[in-house]
Amino acid sequence: MAVYKKGNKSGPSNYRPISLTSIICKIMESIIRDHIMKFFFDNSYFSTKQYGFIKDRSTVLQLLKIMDDWTTQLDYGDKLMSYIPILQKHSILFLIVDCSLN
C-alpha cells in the first residue's frame, strides 16, 4: 500500500510504501527463517567462503580477508591475478587485476 508524502499526487515518487503484514506473520517469518538457517549451518550447506547475509560474516570481513590474502601472496613474491565482477544496472563488467612486486 502506498501513502502520499508531499508534492504532486500524480508522481509515484511522492508516495511511500507501507507494509500491511501483521506482527504475527512477521514473528512466524522470523521463526521459519531461523530454523532454515540453523538447518543449513548444521548440514554445512553454506560454504566457508560465503559472506554477506550470514551472522558474523559481513561483506566488509570478506574484503579484509581478501586484502590479507593478496598482501600475503605479494609478500611471498607470488604473482597476483584476480577477476573482480563489477555489477552495473544492466551489465556485468570484469576487472582483471594482474600484479606482482617484481
HELIX and SHEET records of a PDB file:
HELIX    1   1 PRO A   12  ASN A   14  5                                   3    
HELIX    2   2 ILE A   23  ASP A   42  1                                  20    
HELIX    3   3 THR A   59  ASP A   75  1                                  17    
SHEET    1   A 2 ALA A   2  TYR A   4  0                                        
SHEET    2   A 2 TYR A  15  PRO A  17 -1                                        
SHEET    1   B 2 LEU A  80  LEU A  87  0                                        
SHEET    2   B 2 ILE A  92  CYS A  99 -1                                        
END                                                                             
